[in-house]
């Protein structure tokens, strides 16, 4: 029994993992710098701003062609990665091990050629990939695998920013909290492994890459408590900017998918188009090019003898960077959203700080504002970085601790907590709300406009750490018919809701399909829809004695409408992606016969998860 207690603590696997994560991070950083030095000129400390000062006749070919050439190479690597996934079906260990390497190489090329993404997402993914490899090689215990994944993610972020505390909390927010219900190891033991891995990663990173932070942090300036409302307003603004980035990414992903289906353009060609688009945009706004964190230094005006950017240009860069980053992500270029989020947040905060400073100076002669001492724009830029990072990636504690760790100034904590809390709350509330106004089209062709979607896995794939590679492997070959639940309730528009509740209780089902007299699909609703309507009607004292399904659908704003339906022969991966885009958890599966939709099953997260687990178990047994 004593030995079993030791087995749940820190193991040599975690020491190996932390070292491997840092070494991979160092290799990626060196590769990115070598590619950048090969493709670009200029002074590194000036970021991409030197391109603005050069005659466009001398630089336009390089600005356009370098990102496009990076897209060509990434397209080839993406084809190899897809081939590796197919070979994984044949249990080829070499191809399975090559996928993380190919993705890391694709990320290095994406960033080295200046495309508008960041390195921290791939760093975390490399850490988790190494964790999976270490876990599968040494120990297949699922509980320890979770701790290794958390340790790998912490080591990846810690080595990326030289911020061990932020790395620990990132692992807790993104891995341990979402998975705590399924974990069999005590959270305290797992946390100790995460802390040790983050510390080792930071120490080894300092030895190999130096102790300097990822970007040059200006001195934080906090003048008076009267500024706190201004920081809260900044948090609201950053929350809206985060929503814009998330929405724009989902919109671009949907458009790329539609273009691929409508024109038949191979998906492998989209990274080329993405790189070309970035190059064309960079002709006017070169700051959007990835240049390490030197571009963030330019925004924060933290380097001497470097001219700052005007408020108008900063606001333009916020909008253009959102578009460029979304294009890169949707086109298939490889990278993360941490660096773009920090860039966008810095530009937003700096523009806001300059505007506030100008407004206070303008009104000071007429209104006594002596009680309100406004800090420098750099202070708002730092807080804006954390608020936008928290809003986009939904890691508020990580964002607060990251900026605190980089500034090492306790005065920044209170403004950070206020701004980050508001930004994260605004983006999370909108994500949960989704779009409740989806309406089905006429007839049996269930369509609708793409709702707002802030799917975190689409925005930053490195945060989807609880998704096992098994899902990726099997979803490409699994059909909806294998995963759909064929046991579901059928009701008509004339069914009493009390009878529906009785049926749900008897059959232990939480949703029902509405069918017509000829068994064709009309609509769909859940027990939660009924509960929400009861609360609404009770609060207004308008609860009728008897209520039909048709009245629920009519009175509750079209809650029974179906934005989209699946078919049995559809690939499960595509069905999942579309469910995420529409923000729905259950989707009717139909067979279309002579233009009419007949329900044959329901697709939901439980049935999908069970299918993946069963396929993985069957593979292990064979």
Secondary structure, 3 states (H helix, E strand, C coil): CHHHHHHCCCCHHHHHHHHHHHHHHHHHHHHHHHHHHHHCCCCHHHCCCHHHHCCHHHHHHHHHHHHHHHHHHHHHHHHHHHHHHHHHCCCCHHHHHHHHHHHHHHHHHHHHCCCCCECHHHHHHHHHHHHHHHHHHHCCCHHHHHHHHHHHHHHHHHHHHCCHHHHHHHHHHHHHHHHCCCCCCCHHHHHHHHHHHHHHHHHHHHHHHCCCCCCCCCCCCCCCHHHHHHHHHHHHHHHHHHHHHHHHHHHHHHHHHHHHHHHCCCHHHHHHHHHHHHHHHHCCCHHHCCCCCHHHHHHHCCCCCCCCCCHHHHHHHHHHHHHHHHHHHHHCCCCECHHHHHHHHHHHHHHHHHHHHHHHHHHCCCCCCCCCCCCCHHHHHHHHHHHHHHHHHCCHHHHHHHHHHHHCCCCHHHHHHHHHHHHHHHHHHHHHHCCCCCCCCCCCCCCCCCCCCCCHHHHCHHHCCCCCHHHHHHHCCCEHHHHCECCCEEECCCCEHHHHHHHHHHHCCCEEEEECCCCEEEEEEEHHHHHHHHHHHHHCCCCCCCCEHHHHHHHCCCCCCCCCCEECCCEHHHHHHHHHHHCCCEEEEEEEECCEEEEEEEEEHHHHHHHHHHHHHHHHHC
